[in-house]
Amino acid sequence: MLAFLEVILASIGLTFIVTQSRLFRFIQRWYLFQCPMCFGFWAGIIVYLFHIYNLSILNFGFIASLFSYILYLIIKPLMDRFD
């Protein structure tokens, strides 16, 4: 069950990184990399392969990215009120 949770969270993190970040603007011209649902499918397959081949360190990076983004979305409105 924990492995399933790792794969799901890492897939979401990878999807956010590729479809929303400025780092990947050069590939976001193509529809696959603009659509979170479209890329999320492939991200799930990629992350599952990382899990099978014991490349979990990448998965943990994707999970950390997801939680950092969620925390940013929570804290950003609070910080804007004090500006």
Buried (B, 14 or more C-beta within 10 A) or exposed (E): EEEEEBBBBBBBBBBBBBBEEEEEEEEBEEEEBBBBEBBBEBBBEBBBEBBEEEEBEBBEBBBEBBEEBEEEEEEEEEEEEEE
